[in-house]
């Protein structure tokens, strides 16, 4: 059990860096206040390792290191309870200690409070002492206990600050790598798109010329239909390549400015005018947010275009576009009375090339691009499971 306690203590001391680089400047005033409260000439913060006692901050004498077996505070650490003695020479636990007998010191009055970590590990003591016997009021003993807690707070605060700094550095490294990855992805997608679209354009033009020749020669309808399917296939392939390129480029580097989503929505509705000509639109006021204007426009355009594309055959299309404030973020919602998304597909539709309804043409990249953009803005995107007649897509952006 003692070996386990020692291992936990050493681990905690190492985590605090309490011996190698203790926060002396922050702790010096604590020790001085401890000496004033007890009205004694000497006070110290002791850190007890598995083999030594380190006086890391002192008042009234020079700090030193001694063997743990010679330390009075090692007893306090082992017992894990405060000690308050008017005369240590009369206590059997300390009477033969070299700091009491005169070999290393002549301590008489002795008060020590354990330094207990948040995990319950005792790493040392806050200790006040004198070379003559004296008594200390209980209220002052309690005040020293409070100071001992503040000593641990100083160690904890420094530890958390180091962890936070390390986490920040790791996040910055991840962000830098993500930016490099996005640049490589965009470059790769651009090159692949160019390399594929060049021969695809040649094929499309050749097919169009062949179709014209066949039409002049009066070829049968079945052959013309096959030719039309081939030409339409090249068009769909070109559109798919454009979508892949957009997915690679969007959501990478952001040009963040204040974006008036109301104004952006107006542009989107103008672009989608032919698709929404017979739709009923209910539009609430949208907020101004911080983000990349072009990319946020792409999100709105994708969501509203999907509402138009996946309309129900049972009635005219209705689309409600609105926003509300939720938990330090703006949530923008696009609700429609269309075909909806089956519950089993509500997460899958945000994956690249995933489609919940194959009866409507599409690449299956639009929603994946939306998620990529919203994620780059530090937000979230999803589908409201409470809407069963139609669908409600939403995305959140930090306030």
MARKEMAR-996047 format. One record per residue (C-alpha): x negated, y negated, z. Coordinates in Angstrom, 3 decimals. Last residue first. Example, Ala and Ser with C-alpha at 12.3 -4.5 7.8 and 13.67 -1.06 7.14 Angstrom:
2
[node [-13.670; 1.060; 7.140]]
[node [-12.300; 4.500; 7.800]]
# end
This chain:
399
[node [23.324; -33.821; -32.491]]
[node [21.837; -30.556; -33.714]]
[node [23.565; -29.134; -36.817]]
[node [26.242; -26.449; -36.745]]
[node [27.712; -24.554; -39.682]]
[node [31.206; -23.215; -40.196]]
[node [33.061; -20.938; -42.572]]
[node [36.752; -20.487; -41.939]]
[node [38.527; -17.783; -43.899]]
[node [41.895; -16.860; -45.389]]
[node [44.680; -15.615; -43.165]]
[node [42.747; -13.869; -40.376]]
[node [40.976; -16.824; -38.766]]
[node [39.833; -15.916; -35.258]]
[node [36.595; -14.354; -36.518]]
[node [35.226; -17.820; -37.437]]
[node [32.453; -17.214; -39.969]]
[node [28.838; -18.251; -39.375]]
[node [26.078; -20.810; -39.577]]
[node [23.540; -22.016; -37.036]]
[node [21.264; -25.033; -36.642]]
[node [17.601; -25.943; -36.298]]
[node [17.555; -27.737; -39.676]]
[node [15.536; -24.887; -41.208]]
[node [18.259; -22.521; -39.982]]
[node [20.908; -24.578; -41.810]]
[node [18.935; -24.358; -45.060]]
[node [18.227; -20.624; -44.848]]
[node [21.812; -19.880; -43.846]]
[node [23.101; -21.870; -46.826]]
[node [20.696; -20.073; -49.176]]
[node [21.956; -16.725; -47.905]]
[node [25.489; -18.002; -48.506]]
[node [24.701; -18.812; -52.151]]
[node [22.649; -15.694; -52.944]]
[node [25.383; -13.175; -53.772]]
[node [24.875; -13.797; -57.484]]
[node [28.478; -14.450; -58.417]]
[node [31.371; -13.220; -60.542]]
[node [34.597; -12.461; -58.739]]
[node [35.922; -8.893; -58.507]]
[node [32.837; -7.873; -56.552]]
[node [34.211; -9.137; -53.241]]
[node [32.047; -8.814; -50.102]]
[node [28.764; -9.635; -51.811]]
[node [25.212; -9.239; -50.516]]
[node [22.459; -10.396; -52.893]]
[node [20.586; -12.180; -50.082]]
[node [22.122; -11.638; -46.620]]
[node [24.721; -14.114; -45.369]]
[node [27.551; -11.880; -46.578]]
[node [26.363; -9.106; -44.241]]
[node [27.428; -10.848; -41.058]]
[node [31.101; -11.194; -41.963]]
[node [31.217; -7.969; -43.999]]
[node [32.746; -5.608; -41.430]]
[node [35.332; -8.237; -40.473]]
[node [36.619; -8.420; -44.089]]
[node [36.113; -11.899; -45.587]]
[node [39.075; -14.052; -46.580]]
[node [41.107; -13.879; -49.766]]
[node [42.026; -17.552; -49.780]]
[node [43.818; -19.798; -47.310]]
[node [40.791; -22.016; -46.749]]
[node [38.812; -23.501; -43.870]]
[node [35.501; -25.355; -44.224]]
[node [34.138; -26.309; -40.813]]
[node [31.341; -28.679; -39.768]]
[node [30.121; -28.219; -36.193]]
[node [28.127; -31.120; -34.788]]
[node [25.759; -30.224; -31.975]]
[node [25.060; -31.021; -28.343]]
[node [27.478; -28.342; -27.110]]
[node [30.289; -28.753; -29.668]]
[node [31.361; -31.926; -31.526]]
[node [33.955; -31.482; -34.239]]
[node [34.027; -31.505; -38.020]]
[node [36.536; -31.145; -40.838]]
[node [37.244; -29.740; -44.284]]
[node [40.615; -28.072; -44.835]]
[node [41.162; -26.270; -48.138]]
[node [44.502; -25.171; -49.574]]
[node [44.700; -23.072; -52.731]]
[node [48.051; -22.398; -54.338]]
[node [49.730; -19.028; -53.669]]
[node [49.528; -15.243; -53.821]]
[node [46.507; -14.879; -56.094]]
[node [44.230; -15.916; -53.245]]
[node [41.237; -18.175; -53.800]]
[node [37.737; -16.695; -53.821]]
[node [36.159; -19.152; -56.257]]
[node [37.703; -22.305; -54.818]]
[node [36.720; -21.462; -51.244]]
[node [33.328; -20.340; -52.526]]
[node [32.826; -23.735; -54.201]]
[node [33.631; -25.406; -50.878]]
[node [31.008; -23.376; -49.019]]
[node [28.328; -23.680; -51.696]]
[node [28.828; -27.417; -52.204]]
[node [28.719; -28.120; -48.485]]
[node [25.455; -26.203; -48.122]]
[node [23.884; -27.753; -51.248]]
[node [24.752; -31.218; -49.929]]
[node [22.909; -30.353; -46.752]]
[node [19.861; -29.539; -48.888]]
[node [19.942; -32.764; -50.866]]
[node [20.418; -34.930; -47.769]]
[node [17.695; -33.355; -45.647]]
[node [18.685; -33.802; -42.043]]
[node [19.754; -36.073; -39.211]]
[node [23.513; -36.296; -38.953]]
[node [26.306; -38.748; -39.797]]
[node [29.632; -37.218; -38.929]]
[node [32.559; -36.002; -41.070]]
[node [36.029; -37.585; -41.029]]
[node [38.805; -35.140; -41.731]]
[node [39.754; -33.852; -45.178]]
[node [42.833; -31.820; -46.040]]
[node [42.597; -30.777; -49.696]]
[node [45.434; -29.244; -51.727]]
[node [44.039; -27.376; -54.732]]
[node [45.180; -27.642; -58.364]]
[node [42.169; -29.638; -59.634]]
[node [39.774; -27.945; -57.260]]
[node [37.557; -26.125; -59.767]]
[node [37.588; -29.076; -62.204]]
[node [36.649; -31.528; -59.427]]
[node [33.707; -29.527; -58.076]]
[node [31.143; -32.202; -58.889]]
[node [33.415; -35.000; -57.641]]
[node [34.163; -33.002; -54.492]]
[node [30.440; -32.618; -53.825]]
[node [29.799; -36.340; -54.250]]
[node [32.592; -37.204; -51.818]]
[node [31.241; -34.652; -49.362]]
[node [27.862; -36.399; -49.426]]
[node [29.533; -39.693; -48.518]]
[node [31.370; -38.122; -45.592]]
[node [28.213; -36.226; -44.617]]
[node [26.389; -39.505; -44.003]]
[node [22.800; -38.262; -43.750]]
[node [20.249; -39.972; -41.521]]
[node [16.884; -38.901; -42.870]]
[node [14.826; -35.695; -42.829]]
[node [12.916; -34.696; -45.938]]
[node [12.704; -31.016; -45.035]]
[node [10.045; -28.552; -46.220]]
[node [11.528; -25.097; -46.705]]
[node [15.295; -24.628; -46.515]]
[node [15.732; -24.822; -50.279]]
[node [12.893; -23.703; -52.529]]
[node [13.140; -19.928; -52.393]]
[node [16.944; -19.840; -52.396]]
[node [17.030; -22.362; -55.241]]
[node [14.690; -20.168; -57.311]]
[node [16.846; -17.119; -56.660]]
[node [19.947; -19.069; -57.703]]
[node [18.286; -20.229; -60.925]]
[node [17.275; -16.645; -61.700]]
[node [20.862; -15.530; -61.123]]
[node [22.161; -18.203; -63.486]]
[node [19.749; -17.028; -66.200]]
[node [20.880; -13.435; -65.661]]
[node [24.523; -14.466; -65.896]]
[node [23.836; -16.232; -69.202]]
[node [21.910; -13.204; -70.526]]
[node [24.836; -10.959; -69.619]]
[node [27.291; -13.284; -71.360]]
[node [25.268; -12.856; -74.569]]
[node [25.324; -9.049; -74.254]]
[node [29.050; -9.040; -73.507]]
[node [29.690; -11.234; -76.547]]
[node [27.724; -8.797; -78.723]]
[node [29.733; -5.863; -77.445]]
[node [32.954; -7.761; -78.214]]
[node [31.725; -8.554; -81.719]]
[node [31.091; -4.850; -82.310]]
[node [34.587; -3.992; -81.100]]
[node [36.152; -6.721; -83.250]]
[node [34.809; -5.364; -86.552]]
[node [32.042; -7.173; -88.486]]
[node [33.249; -9.853; -90.914]]
[node [29.842; -10.614; -92.442]]
[node [30.047; -14.225; -91.261]]
[node [30.815; -13.025; -87.729]]
[node [27.879; -10.655; -87.855]]
[node [25.572; -13.483; -88.868]]
[node [26.854; -15.749; -86.103]]
[node [26.468; -12.955; -83.565]]
[node [22.901; -12.309; -84.708]]
[node [22.069; -15.984; -84.181]]
[node [23.595; -15.939; -80.680]]
[node [21.730; -12.743; -79.835]]
[node [18.435; -14.302; -80.927]]
[node [19.094; -17.415; -78.850]]
[node [19.869; -15.316; -75.773]]
[node [16.838; -13.090; -76.267]]
[node [14.529; -16.089; -76.640]]
[node [16.038; -17.682; -73.532]]
[node [15.456; -14.425; -71.630]]
[node [11.860; -14.325; -72.872]]
[node [11.258; -17.750; -71.277]]
[node [13.545; -17.168; -68.293]]
[node [11.496; -14.296; -66.924]]
[node [8.095; -15.986; -66.737]]
[node [9.620; -19.254; -65.573]]
[node [11.646; -17.573; -62.833]]
[node [8.631; -15.528; -61.780]]
[node [6.480; -18.649; -61.574]]
[node [9.092; -20.608; -59.663]]
[node [9.778; -17.707; -57.323]]
[node [6.070; -17.339; -56.586]]
[node [5.599; -21.051; -55.984]]
[node [8.704; -21.230; -53.792]]
[node [7.604; -18.169; -51.824]]
[node [4.060; -19.479; -51.427]]
[node [5.353; -22.829; -50.202]]
[node [7.808; -21.130; -47.846]]
[node [5.023; -18.923; -46.490]]
[node [2.789; -21.943; -45.922]]
[node [5.642; -23.682; -44.114]]
[node [6.303; -20.565; -42.057]]
[node [2.606; -20.310; -41.182]]
[node [2.625; -23.914; -39.979]]
[node [5.807; -23.310; -38.000]]
[node [4.345; -20.167; -36.437]]
[node [1.186; -22.072; -35.481]]
[node [3.266; -24.900; -34.036]]
[node [5.357; -22.391; -32.114]]
[node [2.215; -20.742; -30.746]]
[node [0.813; -24.115; -29.697]]
[node [4.087; -25.008; -28.023]]
[node [4.156; -21.673; -26.214]]
[node [0.610; -22.272; -24.994]]
[node [1.534; -25.749; -23.762]]
[node [4.630; -24.358; -22.047]]
[node [2.607; -21.609; -20.403]]
[node [0.030; -24.135; -19.228]]
[node [2.750; -26.399; -17.842]]
[node [4.419; -23.423; -16.164]]
[node [1.143; -22.524; -14.416]]
[node [0.543; -26.139; -13.371]]
[node [4.032; -26.388; -11.938]]
[node [3.679; -23.071; -10.140]]
[node [0.383; -24.066; -8.507]]
[node [1.816; -27.406; -7.356]]
[node [5.005; -25.704; -6.143]]
[node [2.907; -23.259; -4.110]]
[node [1.325; -26.205; -2.297]]
[node [4.799; -27.688; -1.826]]
[node [5.894; -24.537; -0.006]]
[node [2.935; -24.897; 2.373]]
[node [4.004; -28.500; 2.996]]
[node [7.429; -27.293; 4.108]]
[node [5.803; -24.857; 6.529]]
[node [3.685; -27.718; 7.868]]
[node [6.876; -29.676; 8.573]]
[node [8.253; -26.693; 10.500]]
[node [5.142; -26.663; 12.712]]
[node [5.654; -30.379; 13.229]]
[node [9.247; -29.828; 14.363]]
[node [8.117; -26.990; 16.671]]
[node [5.849; -29.427; 18.596]]
[node [2.160; -28.526; 18.561]]
[node [0.088; -27.512; 21.588]]
[node [-3.649; -27.947; 22.099]]
[node [-6.839; -25.965; 22.649]]
[node [-10.134; -27.488; 21.484]]
[node [-12.143; -26.786; 18.364]]
[node [-9.269; -27.790; 16.080]]
[node [-7.194; -26.176; 13.337]]
[node [-4.869; -26.675; 10.363]]
[node [-4.290; -23.965; 7.715]]
[node [-2.259; -23.776; 4.516]]
[node [-2.633; -20.131; 3.636]]
[node [-3.454; -17.647; 0.899]]
[node [-2.075; -15.618; -1.984]]
[node [1.042; -14.087; -0.389]]
[node [3.121; -12.437; -3.143]]
[node [6.914; -12.922; -2.955]]
[node [7.523; -13.266; -6.693]]
[node [8.033; -17.038; -6.396]]
[node [4.617; -17.170; -4.739]]
[node [4.064; -17.266; -0.971]]
[node [1.390; -19.465; 0.584]]
[node [1.312; -18.266; 4.187]]
[node [1.375; -20.866; 7.000]]
[node [-1.529; -21.236; 9.422]]
[node [-1.820; -22.940; 12.801]]
[node [-4.964; -22.663; 14.972]]
[node [-6.070; -24.480; 18.120]]
[node [-9.258; -22.773; 19.312]]
[node [-11.759; -22.485; 16.504]]
[node [-15.393; -22.307; 17.515]]
[node [-17.110; -21.570; 14.230]]
[node [-19.212; -19.127; 12.243]]
[node [-20.910; -17.115; 15.035]]
[node [-19.133; -19.185; 17.717]]
[node [-16.677; -16.523; 18.868]]
[node [-13.674; -18.106; 17.126]]
[node [-14.796; -18.311; 13.493]]
[node [-16.634; -15.001; 14.071]]
[node [-13.309; -13.281; 14.905]]
[node [-13.396; -11.412; 18.219]]
[node [-10.489; -13.342; 19.837]]
[node [-8.469; -13.447; 16.589]]
[node [-5.984; -10.564; 16.665]]
[node [-6.221; -10.232; 20.476]]
[node [-5.010; -13.807; 20.986]]
[node [-6.620; -15.721; 23.884]]
[node [-9.473; -17.057; 21.756]]
[node [-6.919; -18.464; 19.287]]
[node [-5.871; -21.156; 21.769]]
[node [-2.643; -23.148; 21.136]]
[node [-1.707; -20.630; 18.481]]
[node [0.777; -21.037; 15.606]]
[node [0.826; -18.223; 13.020]]
[node [3.220; -18.053; 10.093]]
[node [4.155; -14.623; 8.663]]
[node [2.818; -12.496; 5.798]]
[node [1.075; -10.054; 8.133]]
[node [-1.805; -9.471; 5.709]]
[node [-1.991; -13.129; 4.754]]
[node [-2.049; -14.235; 8.382]]
[node [-4.774; -11.698; 9.137]]
[node [-6.780; -12.901; 6.121]]
[node [-6.357; -16.384; 7.586]]
[node [-8.894; -15.627; 10.324]]
[node [-11.475; -14.746; 7.694]]
[node [-14.514; -12.619; 8.567]]
[node [-13.110; -9.492; 6.868]]
[node [-12.411; -11.595; 3.765]]
[node [-16.058; -12.500; 3.410]]
[node [-16.739; -16.214; 3.360]]
[node [-16.640; -19.087; 0.893]]
[node [-17.146; -22.724; 1.823]]
[node [-15.497; -26.147; 1.810]]
[node [-17.249; -28.885; 3.789]]
[node [-15.539; -30.192; 6.913]]
[node [-12.929; -32.690; 8.111]]
[node [-10.349; -32.150; 5.352]]
[node [-10.552; -29.242; 2.909]]
[node [-9.494; -28.031; -0.532]]
[node [-10.453; -24.697; -2.173]]
[node [-11.521; -22.835; 0.952]]
[node [-12.127; -19.477; -0.694]]
[node [-11.802; -16.309; 1.413]]
[node [-13.366; -13.215; -0.081]]
[node [-13.008; -9.516; -0.961]]
[node [-9.488; -8.788; -2.269]]
[node [-8.826; -12.504; -2.747]]
[node [-7.664; -14.914; -0.038]]
[node [-7.114; -18.528; -1.097]]
[node [-7.438; -20.955; 1.801]]
[node [-6.012; -24.472; 1.826]]
[node [-7.726; -26.482; 4.526]]
[node [-7.295; -28.663; 7.599]]
[node [-9.596; -30.216; 10.184]]
[node [-9.487; -33.239; 12.521]]
[node [-6.110; -32.474; 14.089]]
[node [-2.969; -34.588; 14.511]]
[node [-0.763; -31.735; 13.258]]
[node [1.150; -34.061; 10.908]]
[node [-2.020; -35.999; 10.048]]
[node [-3.989; -32.839; 9.208]]
[node [-1.127; -31.596; 6.995]]
[node [-0.984; -34.989; 5.242]]
[node [-4.677; -34.724; 4.389]]
[node [-4.124; -31.213; 3.064]]
[node [-1.252; -32.360; 0.844]]
[node [-3.258; -35.375; -0.374]]
[node [-6.061; -33.064; -1.503]]
[node [-3.701; -30.723; -3.346]]
[node [-3.113; -32.742; -6.532]]
[node [-6.782; -33.658; -6.966]]
[node [-7.903; -30.113; -6.134]]
[node [-5.835; -28.357; -8.792]]
[node [-7.865; -25.113; -8.444]]
[node [-10.186; -24.144; -11.309]]
[node [-11.958; -20.851; -10.570]]
[node [-10.172; -20.038; -7.330]]
[node [-6.518; -20.861; -8.004]]
[node [-6.459; -19.961; -11.689]]
[node [-2.721; -19.616; -10.959]]
[node [-2.554; -16.459; -13.072]]
[node [-5.795; -15.211; -11.506]]
[node [-4.465; -15.826; -8.007]]
[node [-1.268; -13.963; -8.912]]
[node [-3.188; -11.001; -10.309]]
[node [-5.508; -10.962; -7.290]]
[node [-2.518; -10.905; -4.980]]
[node [-0.741; -8.142; -6.909]]
[node [-3.897; -6.023; -6.884]]
[node [-4.471; -6.674; -3.203]]
[node [-0.886; -5.751; -2.339]]
[node [-1.261; -2.484; -4.283]]
[node [-4.517; -1.726; -2.465]]
[node [-2.843; -2.413; 0.890]]
[node [0.000; 0.000; 0.000]]
# end
